[in-house]
């Protein structure tokens, strides 16, 4: 089974942000071209994305998340606050 590569978000030459130019359906091979930005959540680190996924699967319960990852409730709250702040910064940056 082929390993899925991580989605590149930055240019390997200059470090600038990448955009999606073309999408292709694997079933019928229809292609759509344009200039599409990534959703803010995709730009988070892999660890933060995994945290958000687990948080959703825990129905948004900080108490349940604390149990799942084995840390205190305040630690989970702080981690979530950091992710929220990070997303807000990225959204603000994307609007500029």
N, C-alpha and C positions, 0 to 999 in steps of 0.2 A: 504494500500500500504506500503510495507516494505521500511524503510529508507535506502538509500545507505550509507555505511560507507566510511569514508575517507581512501584513499590508504595509508597504513603505509610505510614510507620510511626509518625508522631507527629501529634497533633491540630494543625491549623493555627491554632486559637484559643488553646489553653493550653499546647501542647507535650507533653501527656500521651501515654502509649503507646496506640496503637490496637489493637483486637482485631477479629477477623473475626466477623461476626454471621450472614452468610448465604453459602452456596455454591450454585451452580446448574450443573447439567450442560448443556452446550451442545448435546448430542445429543437428549436426551429431556426436558429442562427440569425434571427432578426438582430440588427445592430442599431443602437441609438448613439448619436454623437452630440457633444455639447461641451460645456464646461461646468462641472458639478463639484461642489465642495463636499468634504466629508462631514457627517454629523459630529457635533462636539464630543459626544461620548466615544466615538471611534479614535479621537486624538488622545484619549487618556492612556496611561500606561497599562500594560497587560494586567498587572496586579490590581489596579483600580477598576478596570473593566470586570475582572473576576469578582471583586468585592461587590460591585453594583449588581451583577447577575445573581450572586448569592443573596443579596439583600432583597431583590425582587422575589426570588424563590421562597424567602422567609416571610413573604407578605409584608415587607416593610417593617418588620419587628426588630427593633434594636436589641431587645432582650434575647430574641431567638438568635440573632447574629452573634451576640456575645457568646452564646453556648456553642454555636457552630465553629467559630474560629478560636475559642478558648481564651478570650480576653474579657476584661471588665466592660460593663455597660458604658462608662465614661470614655473608655478607649475607643469603642465602636462609634460613639457619638462624635468624638474628635476626628476620627478617620473620615466619617461621612461629611462632616463640616469642611474638612480639607478638600475633599473631592468636589463638593458643591462650590467652594470658592474657586477651585481650579477651573471648573466648567464655566462659571460666570466670567472669569478672566478671558477664557478662550472665546466665549461668545462675544464679549466686548471687543476683543482684538479682531475677530472676524468681521465685525460691523465697520471697523475703521478703514 
